Amino acid sequence: MIKINKDSLMKHAFINILLLILLNVLELYAQETKSIGKKVISTYTHCKDVKKTLEIVNKELGLQEFCAERDEFYDEKRIIDGEEQLVHIHRPTNMLMLGDSREDDYVSVITYAALYDLDGDGVKELFFVHGSGYATMLRLDILQKQNKVYKVIARGLIEAKANTFVLPNKTNGYYDIFQKSDVWNETWLYQFIDQEYRLIKHTK
C-alpha cells in the first residue's frame, strides 16, 4: 500500500501553481511585446568601444561626458585646501572626482548600445544609451551613419525605466519608435520628421 504524504502533495501543488502563474505572465508579456513591435535590447559596452561615439554626441549635443571602466578609479590622499583628504581619482587623467564629475566638469557615464535598421536600407542605426551611474535616468540617442560620418537622428529619448520598441509602421521612411515605462504608467511615441525623431505623443 502506498502512503501519501499530504504535506508533500500540497508542496508540489503549490509549486505547480506558481509555475503556471509564471508561464502565464511570461506568455502575456511575450504577446504584449509582439503586439507592440520589435523590442530593442541594449547591452553594456566597454569604454574603448564607445570613445568615438561619445565624442560625436558630446560635440553635436553639447554634452560633457566620459566613459571609464571600474578599474580606472582609485583612492589616494591629497592636500586640498591645506588639509590631507582621501579622494577619488580618475587614473588616465589623474584628475580629482567630485561626485560623478572630474575636476574639468566632465561627467562619468555608463554606456549601452544596440543596432537596428530603422529605414530598411540594410545599414543598422546605433542606439546609444548613456548617463551618469548616479542618475535615475539614462538617455537614448540614435546615430545614423551617413557616408563616413555619424549624425544624431534621435536625442534624449527616455531609456531607464522604459522599454523601447520599433513599430511596424513608418513615417517618412523610418519606423516609428514607441517607449513604454516599466515603472510608471507612461508611454512615448516618436516619429521621423524633419530629418530626426520627434516626440509625437506622451501619455501618463
C-alpha positions in Angstrom: 0.0 0.0 0.0 1.4 3.4 -1.0 1.4 6.0 1.8 0.5 9.5 0.6 2.3 12.4 2.3 -0.2 15.3 2.3 2.5 17.9 3.0 4.4 16.7 0.0 1.3 16.8 -2.2 0.5 20.4 -1.0 4.0 21.5 -1.7 4.0 20.1 -5.2 0.6 21.6 -5.9 1.8 25.0 -4.7 5.0 24.8 -6.9 2.9 23.8 -9.9 0.5 26.8 -9.3 3.5 29.1 -9.1 5.0 27.7 -12.3 1.6 28.1 -14.1 1.3 31.7 -13.0 4.9 32.5 -14.1 4.3 30.9 -17.5 1.1 32.8 -18.0 2.9 36.1 -17.1 5.7 35.3 -19.5 3.2 34.4 -22.2 1.2 37.6 -21.7 4.5 39.6 -21.8 5.5 37.9 -25.0 2.1 38.6 -26.6 2.2 42.2 -25.4 5.8 42.7 -26.8 4.8 41.1 -30.1 1.7 43.2 -30.4 3.6 46.4 -29.8 6.6 45.8 -32.1 10.2 44.7 -32.0 11.8 45.3 -28.6 15.3 46.8 -28.8 17.5 45.5 -26.1 20.7 47.5 -25.3 23.7 45.7 -23.9 26.6 47.1 -21.8 29.5 48.4 -23.8 33.2 48.9 -22.9 34.7 52.4 -23.0 37.1 51.6 -25.8 34.2 50.7 -28.0 32.3 53.9 -27.5 35.0 56.5 -27.4 34.3 57.9 -30.8 30.5 57.7 -30.2 30.9 59.8 -27.1 32.9 62.4 -29.0 30.2 62.7 -31.5 27.3 63.1 -29.0 29.4 65.5 -26.9 30.1 67.7 -29.9 26.6 67.5 -31.5 24.6 67.7 -28.3 26.8 69.9 -26.2 27.5 67.3 -23.6 30.5 66.7 -21.4 30.7 63.0 -20.8 33.5 60.4 -20.5 33.3 56.7 -20.1 35.6 54.9 -17.6 35.9 51.3 -16.5 35.7 50.5 -12.8 39.4 49.9 -12.6 40.2 53.4 -13.9 39.4 54.9 -10.5 41.4 54.8 -7.3 41.6 56.4 -3.9 44.6 58.4 -2.6 45.4 61.1 -0.1 45.9 64.6 -1.5 46.3 68.0 0.1 43.1 70.0 -0.6 42.6 73.5 0.9 45.6 72.9 3.2 44.2 69.6 4.5 45.1 66.0 3.7 42.0 64.2 2.4 41.2 60.8 0.9 39.9 61.5 -2.6 38.7 59.6 -5.6 40.9 59.9 -8.7 40.4 59.1 -12.4 43.5 57.2 -13.3 44.0 58.0 -17.0 43.8 61.8 -16.4 45.0 61.9 -12.8 42.0 64.2 -12.1 40.1 64.5 -8.9 36.5 63.1 -9.0 33.8 65.3 -7.4 30.9 63.0 -7.1 30.5 61.6 -10.6 32.3 64.6 -12.3 36.0 65.1 -12.9 37.5 68.5 -11.9 37.3 69.5 -15.6 33.5 69.1 -15.3 33.3 66.0 -17.5 30.8 63.5 -16.1 31.5 59.8 -15.8 28.8 57.8 -17.6 27.8 54.2 -18.1 27.1 53.1 -21.7 24.9 50.6 -23.5 24.3 50.0 -27.2 22.1 48.2 -29.7 21.8 48.1 -33.5 18.6 48.3 -35.6 17.9 49.2 -39.2 15.3 51.9 -38.9 14.9 52.9 -42.5 15.4 49.5 -44.2 18.5 50.4 -46.2 20.5 47.5 -44.9 22.6 49.6 -42.6 21.8 49.4 -38.9 21.4 52.6 -36.8 23.2 52.8 -33.5 21.1 53.0 -30.4 23.4 54.6 -27.8 22.3 54.7 -24.2 24.4 56.7 -21.8 24.1 58.5 -18.5 25.6 59.0 -15.1 25.8 56.0 -12.9 24.3 58.1 -10.1 21.4 59.2 -12.3 17.9 57.7 -12.2 17.6 58.3 -16.0 19.7 57.2 -18.9 19.2 59.0 -22.2 18.9 57.2 -25.6 20.4 58.9 -28.6 20.3 57.2 -32.1 23.1 57.7 -34.6 22.9 57.1 -38.3 26.0 56.5 -40.5 25.9 58.9 -43.5 28.8 58.2 -45.8 31.8 58.1 -43.3 30.3 60.2 -40.6 27.6 59.7 -37.9 24.6 62.0 -37.4 22.4 62.0 -34.4 18.8 61.4 -35.6 17.2 61.0 -32.1 18.2 62.8 -29.0 17.3 62.4 -25.3 14.7 59.7 -25.6 13.8 58.2 -22.2 15.6 54.9 -21.6 16.0 54.0 -17.9 12.7 52.7 -16.5 11.3 52.3 -20.1 11.2 49.7 -22.8 12.0 50.7 -26.4 10.1 49.2 -29.3 10.4 49.7 -33.1 6.8 49.7 -34.5 5.9 48.1 -37.8 4.7 51.3 -39.4 6.9 54.0 -40.9 6.8 57.8 -41.0 8.9 59.5 -43.8 10.6 56.2 -44.5 11.6 55.4 -40.9 10.0 53.1 -38.4 8.2 54.8 -35.6 9.6 54.3 -32.1 7.5 53.6 -29.0 8.6 53.6 -25.4 6.6 52.2 -22.5 7.6 52.7 -18.9 8.1 49.5 -16.8 7.7 51.6 -13.6 5.3 54.5 -14.4 2.1 54.4 -16.4 3.6 56.4 -19.2 4.3 56.0 -23.0 6.1 58.0 -25.6 5.7 57.9 -29.4 8.4 59.2 -31.7 8.2 59.7 -35.5 10.8 60.7 -38.0 10.1 64.3 -39.0 12.4 67.0 -40.4 15.4 64.6 -40.5 15.2 63.4 -36.9 12.9 61.6 -34.5 10.5 63.9 -32.7 8.1 63.2 -29.8 4.6 63.0 -31.2 2.6 61.7 -28.2 3.2 61.4 -24.5 0.6 59.7 -22.3 0.5 59.5 -18.5 
